[in-house]
Amino acid sequence: MNTCLAQIGIEHPALRGRALEIGERLGMLRDYPAPPGCTSPFAPIWIAEMVSRQGG
């Protein structure tokens, strides 16, 4: 479910805001430890990082 939410937020700009809201509300993997240099699997962080890498 988390991966699906992140992909929707990454690939569909019109739905990005809603995906970020849902991710924040659910809080799934919010406290998941991510090694240095890796992107957190917490959907709002993941979405923001992937979108920034795409230049958007």
C-alpha positions in Angstrom: 0.0 0.0 0.0 2.8 2.4 0.8 4.5 1.8 -2.5 1.3 2.4 -4.4 0.6 5.6 -2.5 4.2 6.8 -3.2 4.0 6.0 -6.9 0.7 7.8 -7.3 2.2 10.9 -5.7 5.4 10.6 -7.8 3.7 9.9 -11.2 0.5 12.0 -11.0 1.1 15.6 -10.2 -2.6 16.3 -9.9 -2.9 13.8 -7.1 0.4 14.6 -5.4 -1.1 16.8 -2.7 -3.7 14.2 -1.8 -1.0 11.5 -1.7 1.1 13.6 0.7 -1.9 14.2 2.9 -2.8 10.5 3.1 0.8 9.6 3.8 1.0 12.1 6.6 -2.2 11.0 8.1 -1.4 7.3 8.0 2.2 7.8 9.2 3.1 4.4 7.8 6.9 3.9 8.1 7.4 7.4 9.5 10.0 6.1 12.0 11.6 3.5 9.7 15.4 3.8 10.0 17.0 4.7 6.7 20.8 4.4 6.3 22.7 7.6 5.4 22.4 8.4 1.7 19.1 6.4 1.3 15.6 7.7 0.9 13.2 7.0 3.7 10.2 4.8 2.7 7.9 7.2 4.5 5.6 8.2 1.6 5.8 12.0 1.9 9.6 12.0 2.1 9.8 9.4 -0.7 7.5 11.4 -3.0 9.3 14.7 -2.4 12.7 13.1 -3.1 11.7 11.3 -6.3 9.9 14.5 -7.6 13.0 16.6 -6.9 15.2 14.1 -8.7 12.8 14.4 -11.7 13.2 18.1 -11.6 9.7 18.8 -10.6 
